[in-house]
Amino acid sequence: MNPMVCQLLKTFHIGSKCCVPVLLWSLAAWVLLLHAYTSLLRVPSQLPEPQSQWQMTSPFIYHDADKQSAQKMEVEMIEMVDGIAQMEVEKVRNWNKLEENVDLEETFGAAALAKPMTTAKAPEESKEALARRKLALLFPDKSSAIDPSKVNGSEYGYFYPGQEWLDSAGRPIQAHGGGVMYVAETRTYYWYGENKDGATKYSPKQGTARVDVLGISCYSSKDLWTWHYLGLALKAERRDKSSDLYFTNVVERPKVIYNDRTKQYIMWMHIDNANYSKAAVGVAVSPNPEGPFEYVGSKRPHGCDSRDMTIFQDDDGEAYLIYSSLGNSELHIGPLTEDYMDVVERGSQKVLVKERREAPAVFKHHGMYYMVTSGCTGWAPNGALVHAAESMLGPWVTLGDPCVGGEEEFRSFTFFSQGTFVLPLPGLENTFVFMADRWRPADLRDSRYVWLPLTMDGPADEPSDDEFEFPLWLRVSIHWYEKWKLPEGWDNQHRELSSL
């Protein structure tokens, strides 16, 4: 016991026979002493207090771990998703073709399947060896990369989900967890995302992987396929340790919208420290779509923790922040202020309570709102769900898994990816592009992009809430193709629509 406490106890004769008043005064002194003692030595909480103003806080110092730990995590992740892509040649050859009549050799890459493999050797192989061979299918060799700078005419415009995707200069695109914005005046698309072109660091205690913050990349394109690197729209901070953008922190899931009132481009993003205990959103602003963006600061929206997030701009000019909160157990949706620089403190709604959904991606179709989400399994993939509502603030009803095609176990894990954005194609009324990341936690810079067509195919099979009349919602389908392209003339349709 602390000597000071002992001395005080002796002073008040605690423990000896005494009258009642002395005992009461002694008890009061003990309570006051305890309060003072704990106040002086209180350990601060890891979670920061809710902040009413945009602020930047000190970072958590991240400790590197050896690469073997990160590789072990990757192996365990692959093992957890058992049966996504079996490696034995005999089984691969006997698999039925995909619903789109596509050969699996083309789907996963001929180079990966060309390796000598026999079912006789498979039982003798370690789980790690099997996992490595699954990785070879899910992350095809770089020799199969999509390279617009070298492609011939017949291959122009084809998307190959899961293959490495290069920009117009022949470098791997680094725009993870991002979104795409269209600027009608210049008929240009801008893709913003996390630049993870650095060494992956892994924390065994936290079970997390990260790359030092480099910044938010910006790419431009006229056709959604050939992307030109414009540089970092928002750069990391290397000197100021108090900055949210300091390189040891976390900056994820950037989304950009344009405010017609202020003539400014507004970027929202998930801001965290390396152990993901800050759980905030950050805002940056620029007069130009390519940046540079000026960072404003971060806060906990509505006084709540915020992790995976997105923003949605409605066709009436209203904009909303959607984020996972309360330890990822529910989603919160709230309107933004008129300048899109802050949240309206009152009027937010809690949705999908206790359903543990994250990675929200929102879009609108025929006056109805739809949202694709993923489960909460860290870097490991899981099944997507689609939800619908008549209002952005809900109530939201869950329609089910939107994924269609491919082998069943592959499909049930969102084609081994996690959604980040749903891109409208104005020239195609019932078709969108579902943007997702196929994360590779042992080497995050090699994470791949899975872009697939999302279509509205007719009435939903069965609404999951009896309060809604059938068939109020349309079926949302994300179709698996190992090779696909947008229909001919879609761009001209878009240009004609934009010029009206």
DOKOLMI-973455 format. One record per residue (C-alpha): residue number from 1; residue in one letter; x, y, z. Coordinates in steps of 0.02 Angstrom, whole numbers. Example, Ala and Ser with C-alpha at 12.3 -4.5 7.8 and 13.67 -1.06 7.14 Angstrom:
<kelos>
  nr rest     px     py     pz
   1    a    615   -225    390
   2    s    684    -53    357
</kelos>
This chain:
<kelos>
  nr rest     px     py     pz
   1    m      0      0      0
   2    n     57    177    -33
   3    p    151    247    123
   4    m     51    408    113
   5    v   -111    310    123
   6    c    -48    208    271
   7    q      3    364    365
   8    l   -166    443    336
   9    l   -255    287    398
  10    k   -152    293    559
  11    t   -192    477    582
  12    f   -378    442    582
  13    h   -356    283    688
  14    i   -442    176    558
  15    g   -453      0    626
  16    s   -458     49    812
  17    k   -608     71    924
  18    c   -677    247    906
  19    c   -836    344    917
  20    v   -959    354    772
  21    p   -919    536    721
  22    v   -734    496    709
  23    l   -772    343    604
  24    l   -883    444    485
  25    w   -752    581    466
  26    s   -621    448    434
  27    l   -728    368    300
  28    a   -755    536    216
  29    a   -569    571    216
  30    w   -537    399    141
  31    v   -659    433     -3
  32    l   -583    604    -39
  33    l   -408    532    -35
  34    l   -456    392   -155
  35    h   -534    517   -275
  36    a   -379    626   -273
  37    y   -263    477   -292
  38    t   -354    404   -442
  39    s   -371    574   -525
  40    l   -184    604   -516
  41    l   -139    432   -583
  42    r   -283    402   -703
  43    v   -234    308   -863
  44    p   -307    395  -1015
  45    s   -429    296  -1123
  46    q   -370    238  -1294
  47    l   -529    310  -1370
  48    p   -525    500  -1387
  49    e   -667    603  -1319
  50    p   -798    658  -1446
  51    q   -743    821  -1526
  52    s   -854    964  -1580
  53    q   -722   1045  -1690
  54    w   -609    977  -1825
  55    q   -448    927  -1739
  56    m   -288    831  -1769
  57    t   -223    716  -1633
  58    s    -58    631  -1595
  59    p    -30    465  -1683
  60    f    -13    293  -1607
  61    i    164    229  -1633
  62    y    156     73  -1739
  63    h    284    -63  -1710
  64    d    338   -166  -1858
  65    a    334   -355  -1853
  66    d    428   -481  -1957
  67    k    364   -526  -2129
  68    q    337   -706  -2076
  69    s    194   -652  -1962
  70    a    107   -562  -2105
  71    q    127   -712  -2220
  72    k     56   -825  -2085
  73    m    -97   -712  -2073
  74    e   -121   -722  -2261
  75    v   -111   -913  -2258
  76    e   -238   -921  -2116
  77    m   -354   -806  -2213
  78    i   -346   -918  -2366
  79    e   -374  -1074  -2261
  80    m   -526   -994  -2180
  81    v   -610   -974  -2349
  82    d   -602  -1158  -2390
  83    g   -644  -1213  -2566
  84    i   -638  -1042  -2651
  85    a   -517  -1106  -2783
  86    q   -460  -1287  -2775
  87    m   -287  -1311  -2846
  88    e   -285  -1492  -2903
  89    v   -283  -1498  -3092
  90    e   -407  -1642  -3102
  91    k   -538  -1551  -3001
  92    v   -511  -1389  -3095
  93    r   -532  -1477  -3262
  94    n   -692  -1562  -3202
  95    w   -774  -1406  -3133
  96    n   -925  -1352  -3232
  97    k   -904  -1196  -3334
  98    l   -964  -1036  -3254
  99    e  -1140   -976  -3290
 100    e  -1066   -862  -3421
 101    n   -985  -1013  -3509
 102    v   -810   -958  -3464
 103    d   -668  -1081  -3440
 104    l   -587  -1076  -3268
 105    e   -416  -1076  -3349
 106    e   -458   -906  -3422
 107    t   -544   -853  -3262
 108    f   -396   -877  -3146
 109    g   -254   -866  -3271
 110    a   -176  -1000  -3379
 111    a     -4   -966  -3305
 112    a    -62  -1015  -3130
 113    l   -144  -1176  -3190
 114    a      6  -1224  -3297
 115    k    108  -1270  -3143
 116    p    130  -1458  -3122
 117    m     -1  -1518  -2997
 118    t    -74  -1690  -2966
 119    t   -207  -1751  -2847
 120    a    -88  -1885  -2785
 121    k     31  -1755  -2714
 122    a   -105  -1643  -2642
 123    p   -134  -1741  -2479
 124    e     53  -1737  -2442
 125    e     63  -1550  -2458
 126    s     53  -1438  -2307
 127    k    -93  -1322  -2281
 128    e     25  -1179  -2313
 129    a     75  -1250  -2482
 130    l   -106  -1271  -2532
 131    a   -144  -1094  -2476
 132    r      1  -1029  -2580
 133    r    -68  -1114  -2733
 134    k   -239  -1041  -2703
 135    l   -156   -871  -2694
 136    a    -80   -902  -2865
 137    l   -256   -915  -2936
 138    l   -331   -770  -2842
 139    f   -182   -656  -2878
 140    p   -127   -701  -3055
 141    d     53   -676  -3106
 142    k    102   -500  -3155
 143    s    134   -560  -3332
 144    s    -55   -560  -3356
 145    a    -74   -378  -3303
 146    i   -197   -265  -3395
 147    d    -85   -139  -3482
 148    p   -178     -7  -3585
 149    s    -12     62  -3647
 150    k     24   -100  -3742
 151    v   -146   -174  -3782
 152    n   -199   -207  -3961
 153    g   -365   -156  -4035
 154    s   -458   -319  -4004
 155    e   -419   -316  -3818
 156    y   -458   -133  -3791
 157    g   -580    -97  -3649
 158    y   -587   -271  -3571
 159    f   -590   -284  -3381
 160    y   -506   -435  -3301
 161    p   -560   -437  -3117
 162    g   -418   -489  -3002
 163    q   -277   -464  -3127
 164    e   -152   -325  -3098
 165    w   -210   -163  -3179
 166    l    -82    -38  -3247
 167    d   -103    146  -3285
 168    s    -62    232  -3450
 169    a    122    238  -3402
 170    g    130     52  -3368
 171    r    133     65  -3177
 172    p     16    -28  -3058
 173    i   -135     78  -3013
 174    q   -135    125  -2828
 175    a   -312    183  -2786
 176    h   -379     60  -2657
 177    g   -538     81  -2556
 178    g   -584    226  -2670
 179    g   -721    299  -2775
 180    v   -748    380  -2945
 181    m   -818    553  -2982
 182    y   -874    617  -3153
 183    v   -847    798  -3208
 184    a   -972    834  -3346
 185    e   -889    995  -3407
 186    t   -731    903  -3458
 187    r   -812    732  -3484
 188    t   -682    659  -3369
 189    y   -687    527  -3233
 190    y   -577    545  -3079
 191    w   -530    394  -2974
 192    y   -471    429  -2796
 193    g   -399    294  -2683
 194    e   -270    242  -2555
 195    n    -92    235  -2620
 196    k    -21     78  -2539
 197    d    142     71  -2637
 198    g    247     37  -2483
 199    a    304   -104  -2371
 200    t    166   -194  -2276
 201    k    182   -192  -2087
 202    y     94   -317  -1976
 203    s     52   -313  -1791
 204    p     27   -488  -1716
 205    k    -53   -417  -1558
 206    q   -177   -310  -1653
 207    g   -199   -434  -1796
 208    t   -190   -289  -1918
 209    a    -88   -248  -2073
 210    r    -50    -76  -2139
 211    v     60     26  -2254
 212    d    135    192  -2203
 213    v     22    330  -2268
 214    l     85    397  -2434
 215    g    -71    493  -2481
 216    i   -227    487  -2588
 217    s   -195    451  -2772
 218    c   -293    534  -2912
 219    y   -314    460  -3087
 220    s   -412    527  -3235
 221    s   -496    436  -3378
 222    k   -615    465  -3522
 223    d   -666    283  -3543
 224    l   -653    207  -3366
 225    w   -519     89  -3429
 226    t   -364    191  -3473
 227    w   -313    287  -3318
 228    h   -184    427  -3311
 229    y    -94    457  -3147
 230    l   -110    639  -3092
 231    g    -11    621  -2931
 232    l    -60    629  -2748
 233    a   -216    734  -2725
 234    l   -183    732  -2537
 235    k     -7    700  -2473
 236    a     49    619  -2312
 237    e    139    719  -2178
 238    r    318    666  -2138
 239    r    367    793  -2005
 240    d    218    847  -1900
 241    k    181    700  -1785
 242    s     21    783  -1724
 243    s    -56    779  -1898
 244    d   -191    653  -1945
 245    l    -94    631  -2107
 246    y     68    583  -2019
 247    f    134    429  -2107
 248    t    114    310  -1958
 249    n    -75    341  -1954
 250    v   -215    270  -2061
 251    v   -305    360  -2203
 252    e   -434    253  -2294
 253    r   -585    249  -2410
 254    p   -576    425  -2486
 255    k   -729    488  -2580
 256    v   -748    655  -2671
 257    i   -903    755  -2719
 258    y   -924    927  -2797
 259    n  -1020   1067  -2712
 260    d  -1105   1175  -2842
 261    r  -1141   1312  -2715
 262    t   -961   1338  -2660
 263    k   -876   1277  -2820
 264    q   -765   1164  -2715
 265    y   -721    980  -2721
 266    i   -742    899  -2550
 267    m   -649    741  -2499
 268    w   -707    636  -2352
 269    m   -605    491  -2282
 270    h   -584    373  -2135
 271    i   -450    440  -2016
 272    d   -373    327  -1884
 273    n   -215    288  -1790
 274    a   -119    127  -1819
 275    n   -218     27  -1690
 276    y   -386     91  -1757
 277    s   -438    170  -1593
 278    k   -463    349  -1653
 279    a   -608    301  -1770
 280    a   -644    470  -1849
 281    v   -683    551  -2017
 282    g   -575    680  -2103
 283    v   -613    816  -2231
 284    a   -508    902  -2364
 285    v   -555   1032  -2496
 286    s   -491   1090  -2666
 287    p   -551   1203  -2808
 288    n   -486   1074  -2932
 289    p   -535    890  -2950
 290    e   -354    833  -2960
 291    g   -305    934  -2806
 292    p   -199    971  -2715
 293    f   -327    956  -2574
 294    e   -306   1058  -2416
 295    y   -335    954  -2260
 296    v   -460   1030  -2137
 297    g   -454    904  -1995
 298    s   -547    759  -1915
 299    k   -687    727  -1793
 300    r   -803    591  -1730
 301    p   -967    624  -1821
 302    h  -1116    646  -1705
 303    g   -996    605  -1563
 304    c   -985    424  -1622
 305    d   -842    312  -1676
 306    s   -828    298  -1865
 307    r   -731    171  -1966
 308    d   -777    109  -2142
 309    m   -872    253  -2222
 310    t   -934    330  -2383
 311    i  -1027    484  -2438
 312    f  -1174    495  -2558
 313    q  -1232    646  -2657
 314    d  -1416    641  -2703
 315    d  -1485    714  -2864
 316    d  -1568    856  -2766
 317    g  -1399    916  -2703
 318    e  -1415    843  -2528
 319    a  -1264    742  -2470
 320    y  -1247    611  -2333
 321    l  -1113    526  -2230
 322    i  -1134    339  -2202
 323    y  -1017    252  -2079
 324    s   -996     97  -1972
 325    s  -1008    137  -1787
 326    l  -1025     66  -1612
 327    g   -884    -58  -1642
 328    n   -948    -93  -1819
 329    s  -1111   -162  -1748
 330    e  -1220    -38  -1842
 331    l  -1220     96  -1979
 332    h  -1257    280  -1952
 333    i  -1323    394  -2089
 334    g  -1328    583  -2073
 335    p  -1346    733  -2190
 336    l  -1200    849  -2225
 337    t  -1205   1037  -2208
 338    e  -1240   1142  -2364
 339    d  -1054   1164  -2398
 340    y  -1023    975  -2375
 341    m   -885   1016  -2251
 342    d   -967    949  -2094
 343    v  -1109    841  -2031
 344    v  -1275    907  -1971
 345    e  -1266    863  -1787
 346    r  -1451    824  -1771
 347    g  -1552    709  -1882
 348    s  -1436    559  -1903
 349    q  -1513    385  -1904
 350    k  -1450    216  -1846
 351    v  -1482     76  -1971
 352    l  -1442   -110  -1985
 353    v  -1423   -112  -1796
 354    k  -1330   -265  -1727
 355    e  -1305   -331  -1904
 356    r  -1116   -294  -1907
 357    r  -1101   -224  -2083
 358    e   -963   -114  -2154
 359    a   -892    -49  -2320
 360    p  -1055     38  -2372
 361    a  -1076     82  -2556
 362    v  -1236    179  -2597
 363    f  -1324    213  -2763
 364    k  -1496    269  -2821
 365    h  -1609    195  -2954
 366    h  -1785    252  -3004
 367    g  -1807    351  -2845
 368    m  -1756    208  -2730
 369    y  -1595    198  -2629
 370    y  -1485     43  -2627
 371    m  -1331      1  -2524
 372    v  -1206   -142  -2540
 373    t  -1113   -189  -2380
 374    s   -991   -321  -2321
 375    g   -976   -415  -2157
 376    c   -841   -378  -2028
 377    t   -700   -505  -2048
 378    g   -547   -395  -2055
 379    w   -447   -419  -2216
 380    a   -533   -585  -2252
 381    p   -677   -583  -2378
 382    n   -857   -624  -2336
 383    g  -1029   -621  -2414
 384    a  -1100   -457  -2479
 385    l  -1277   -401  -2440
 386    v  -1384   -273  -2528
 387    h  -1509   -162  -2437
 388    a  -1645    -43  -2501
 389    a  -1744    106  -2437
 390    e  -1866    239  -2496
 391    s  -1766    371  -2402
 392    m  -1581    388  -2368
 393    l  -1621    396  -2183
 394    g  -1716    233  -2192
 395    p  -1790    121  -2140
 396    w  -1679      2  -2237
 397    v  -1730   -176  -2284
 398    t  -1604   -314  -2323
 399    l  -1633   -399  -2491
 400    g  -1496   -530  -2486
 401    d  -1333   -575  -2573
 402    p  -1322   -489  -2743
 403    c  -1179   -594  -2814
 404    v  -1219   -699  -2968
 405    g  -1113   -824  -3066
 406    g   -949   -911  -3032
 407    e   -921  -1063  -2923
 408    e  -1034  -1063  -2770
 409    e   -901  -1046  -2635
 410    f   -812   -913  -2737
 411    r   -974   -817  -2759
 412    s  -1023   -829  -2575
 413    f   -868   -728  -2527
 414    t   -906   -584  -2647
 415    f   -784   -659  -2772
 416    f   -649   -644  -2639
 417    s   -664   -454  -2629
 418    q   -741   -312  -2530
 419    g   -846   -175  -2607
 420    t   -796      8  -2601
 421    f   -907    103  -2725
 422    v  -1050     84  -2849
 423    l  -1023    190  -3004
 424    p  -1176    248  -3104
 425    l  -1166    241  -3294
 426    p  -1284    380  -3349
 427    g  -1296    313  -3526
 428    l  -1353    142  -3464
 429    e  -1511    157  -3360
 430    n  -1507    -11  -3272
 431    t  -1318    -42  -3264
 432    f  -1186     13  -3139
 433    v  -1006    -37  -3103
 434    f   -974   -123  -2936
 435    m   -799    -75  -2877
 436    a   -712   -188  -2752
 437    d   -540   -228  -2683
 438    r   -465   -402  -2671
 439    w   -355   -371  -2520
 440    r   -187   -456  -2497
 441    p   -139   -421  -2316
 442    a     36   -495  -2327
 443    d     76   -373  -2469
 444    l    -56   -237  -2476
 445    r     23   -149  -2624
 446    d    -21   -305  -2727
 447    s   -206   -297  -2681
 448    r   -309   -309  -2840
 449    y   -465   -225  -2909
 450    v   -625   -319  -2945
 451    w   -738   -215  -3056
 452    l   -898   -302  -3111
 453    p  -1064   -253  -3191
 454    l  -1207   -222  -3069
 455    t  -1379   -232  -3148
 456    m  -1558   -204  -3095
 457    d  -1640   -363  -3159
 458    g  -1822   -355  -3106
 459    p  -1918   -387  -2944
 460    a  -1822   -446  -2792
 461    d  -1853   -626  -2743
 462    e  -1916   -594  -2570
 463    p  -1911   -440  -2460
 464    s  -1847   -487  -2288
 465    d  -1965   -369  -2195
 466    d  -2153   -401  -2198
 467    e  -2189   -216  -2178
 468    f  -2138   -185  -2359
 469    e  -2250   -233  -2502
 470    f  -2186   -352  -2636
 471    p  -2119   -313  -2765
 472    l  -2065   -140  -2709
 473    w  -1879   -172  -2735
 474    l  -1785   -223  -2891
 475    r  -1663   -367  -2893
 476    v  -1484   -305  -2880
 477    s  -1361   -423  -2965
 478    i  -1172   -414  -2966
 479    h  -1117   -529  -3107
 480    w   -953   -623  -3109
 481    y   -855   -619  -3271
 482    e   -672   -660  -3291
 483    k   -672   -546  -3444
 484    w   -798   -412  -3488
 485    k   -817   -240  -3564
 486    l   -944   -102  -3568
 487    p  -1064   -111  -3717
 488    e  -1016    -23  -3877
 489    g  -1077    157  -3883
 490    w  -1102    176  -3696
 491    d   -979    321  -3694
 492    n  -1067    410  -3838
 493    q  -1234    390  -3748
 494    h  -1154    464  -3594
 495    r  -1080    610  -3690
 496    e  -1247    648  -3772
 497    l  -1335    642  -3602
 498    s  -1202    754  -3523
 499    s  -1220    886  -3659
 500    l  -1407    907  -3632
</kelos>
